[in-house]
Amino acid sequence: MAYPDFQTNIEDPAVYRHAVERFRQAGIVLPTFSQLAEPATIPGQIREALKGVNPDAPDPRNLFRVHWHNRAGHPDAFTESPEYMALPSALTGVDAQILVALGDRFPMIRAHKVLAAYACLAPRLVTGRFDPTRHFAVWPSTGNYCRGGVAISRIMGCRGVAVLPQGMSRERFQWLEQWVESPDDIVRTPGSESNVREIYEKCAELERLDTHVILNQFAEFGNYLGHYSCTGPALERIFQAERAGSPSLKLRAFVSATGSAGTLAAGDYLKERCGSRIVAAEALECPTLLRNGYGEHNIQGIGDKHVPLIHNVMNTDFVAAISDRSTDALGVLFSSPEGHDYLRRRGVPGPALDGLCSLGLSSICNILAAIKTAKYLGLGADDAILTVATDGAGMYGSERERTLSTRFPKGLGGTVAGEIFGQHMLGVDTADLLELSHEDRTRIFNLGYFTWVEQQHLPLEEFEARRSPAFWTGLRGLLPAWDRHIEEFNRCVATG
Ligand SMILES: Cc1ncc(COP(=O)(O)O)c(C=O)c1O
């Protein structure tokens, strides 16, 4: 295994020509990373052509919606700063401002993982490393990345294969069934959320076929760079929008539950720009970063029992573990009429109640980790924490049914809603949160050795290089190079 996404030369001119030809036939234009980072720079002609295109349709023009600036219910307009929720203290129980960027504004999969998928495939395509006429793009995932990958492959005229554990939510499989070219393009591996080794084993098998290209989000630096360059500035704009109304507001932390750790890259950007700290959240039932631990959990999309190669561990400041008992229970509370009645009586305003449908299980985990951080740091009304809602509640109806029938069989009437809120929201404490010392970071970094060097055979020096901050700042030089390739590719497609 090497770092293929580090290369910026055209690897195979014939493969490149096939891609250009395929794109010309389908009339596909690719957005640059800088356009996705700042959608206001997308040419008017392209924005005009987007009008009338359904954001959920498999239409290549939706590539220009793979960013944070889409407006819910108004697909024709981009927003100046991304839509977000500023959570009221009646909901969080803390004075600190918790600002949540909404991933369900992304097209096709209604989750921001479609950005990660684009950031992994596009650099390969425009450098002659992926032949859409011959290759299958394989998307290993426990969460939304494989849905994003299947959507991106399809609208980029490529064949996509999702590899995911059979225990993931029914809604994910239903979505995939509608988007894949053939039922064989959904590969179910044993287990559930934290069974990543089984996914890797399946990918190793598929990789032996010279037609299958594995786009491993845990090791693809495109994933890191997509979030560094697009999610980072988008979140900073949210903070600036909030600060416009409260000039003394300071950004204290960015929280992200880690699956591939791609989203955490936005924390690197925000730390450089605003001095905020970086909190990696995970499931208490699988405390890999906190305790080198393992286990099953239901916070779908995170906590995969290993340290991703693209996690900048030495720049991470806190680890916070949240129980899936809390995320499951609050998921039910936030989606039920009894829950809303209760929260309304507690003073949670209507718009915040309406926004709860944008919170999937890992989004709730992020919010709980933000509350934990606010309590630990003693933050007040002038302090902000940014986080993301990767996906909305829509993907988890079947999970809520299961939680209701097993834990709350009589529904949320009587005192049940209040008990859930008191225990899982107001009851958030500072246990299972670790402020990382150099020693702690070193321990977590070293844990990655077993996955990447021992199992995946990455050369030791490539693994070790990531210990240094210079490695991560050096990576960013790839972005302008990739953008130049994207522009050149678009030119070839247009001119022949
Ligand atoms: C629902 C959900 N939440 C959180 C994550 C974690 O994001 P990341 O992989 O960027 O760490 C994922 C990743 O697939 C996800 O699907």
The ligand as an SDF file (V2000), in Angstrom:
LIG
                    3D

 16 16  0  0  0  0  0  0  0  0999 V2000
  -23.7370    9.3190   10.2700 C   0  0  0  0  0  0  0  0  0  0  0  0
  -22.2610    9.5520   10.3350 C   0  0  0  0  0  0  0  0  0  0  0  0
  -21.7730   10.2610   11.3430 N   0  0  0  0  0  0  0  0  0  0  0  0
  -20.4510   10.4980   11.4680 C   0  0  0  0  0  0  0  0  0  0  0  0
  -19.5580   10.0000   10.5570 C   0  0  0  0  0  0  0  0  0  0  0  0
  -18.1030   10.2330   10.7700 C   0  0  0  0  0  0  0  0  0  0  0  0
  -17.5390   11.1660    9.8870 O   0  0  0  0  0  0  0  0  0  0  0  0
  -16.0510   11.0170    9.4650 P   0  0  0  0  0  0  0  0  0  0  0  0
  -15.9320    9.7540    8.6740 O   0  0  0  0  0  0  0  0  0  0  0  0
  -15.7530   12.2190    8.6430 O   0  0  0  0  0  0  0  0  0  0  0  0
  -15.2280   10.9550   10.7160 O   0  0  0  0  0  0  0  0  0  0  0  0
  -20.0360    9.2530    9.4790 C   0  0  0  0  0  0  0  0  0  0  0  0
  -19.1110    8.6860    8.4960 C   0  0  0  0  0  0  0  0  0  0  0  0
  -19.4770    7.9480    7.6160 O   0  0  0  0  0  0  0  0  0  0  0  0
  -21.4230    9.0370    9.3590 C   0  0  0  0  0  0  0  0  0  0  0  0
  -21.9370    8.3410    8.3510 O   0  0  0  0  0  0  0  0  0  0  0  0
  1  2  1  0
  2  3  1  0
  2 15  2  0
  3  4  2  0
  4  5  1  0
  5  6  1  0
  5 12  2  0
  6  7  1  0
  7  8  1  0
  8  9  2  0
  8 10  1  0
  8 11  1  0
 12 13  1  0
 12 15  1  0
 13 14  2  0
 15 16  1  0
M  END
$$$$
